[in-house]
Amino acid sequence: MTRAERGHRGEVFLIVENHLPIQEAYYIGCRERAIELFSEYRVWDTEENTGVLVYVNICEHQLEIVADRGISAHVSPTVWRAMCDKGRVRYCQSKKPKKAC
């Protein structure tokens, strides 16, 4: 994470879950869970509003990025989505044996 934070002012948080909590699995998706965790872990609570949550859900093969307003002002949602898609594809390509992703 230290290396990932070099070259910018964002504060990156990584949360990896095996699956959505069972009591929430039928009601929310991975994006909503990432937003929930962004709040729960106070990722937004940084001096310059530059918190970034990288959320990985193993079971769902999903990767979500939630960024605070200090970062979102400089990075478009399209860029975040492209980063998520690229990360998910690379994860799926690295699985041995290959699973459907």
N, C-alpha and C positions, 0 to 999 in steps of 0.2 A: 504494500500500500504506500509505503514511503516513496518508492520509486515512481509509482503512478501519480503522486501528488507533485512531483517536480515540474516546474515550468508553468504552473498556473496557481491561482489563489484558492481553488476549490479544496474543500475538506471532504474526502471520500470515505464513505462508510460502506462496508460489504456485509450483507446478510444472506446466508445460504440456508434454505429450508428444504427438507426432503419432500414435504407435501404441505398443502394448505391445512390449517387446523380443521379437524373433522366437523366441529360445530359451525364452521364458516364456509366449508367447501361448496355447499349448494347455493350459497347466497352471494359470494364475491368471487371475482377472478384474481389473477395474479397482479394485475395493475392496481386494483383496489387494495389488495393486501400490501403491496409496496407502499402505497400512500399511507395506509394505516400505520405501518412500521416507521415510516418517515416521521410521523407525528409521535408515536410511542417512544422512540429512541431519541427524540428531540434533535434530529439531524438538522433541522432549521435553526437551531440555537447556536449560530456561529457569529462572530463579530461582524463579518461583512455579508451575512446572508448568502454564504457560498457553500452550503452543505449539499452534497450529492450522495444519494443512496443508490447503490447497485444491489439489486435484489435478484437472487437466483433461486428458482424453484426446480429441484431435480426431477421430481415426478412428472411435472407438467412440461418439462423442457422449455421453460420460459426464463427470460432475462428482462428485467425492467429497470429503467433508470428514472429516478425522481430527483429533480434539481430545484434548489431554492431560487428565489427571485433574483438574487445577485448573479447567479450563473445563467439562469434562463433568459435574462436580458441580452446575453451575448451568444447563446447557442439556440438554434431553432429546434422545435420538436422533430423536424425531419431528420436532423443530424442525430439526435438521441435515438430515434427509431432505427436508423441505419446502423448505429453502433450495436444496438440490441440484436438486430437481425444477423449481423456479422458474427457476434459472439455466440449466438445460438447455433448457427451453422457450423462454426469451428468446434463447438462442444460436441455436436452430433457426429461430426467427422472423426473426432478423437475416440469415440466410444468403441470398445472392443469386447465382445463381438458387436457389430453394428446393430443398433436398435432403430426402429422407426422413429423419426424425429419430426 
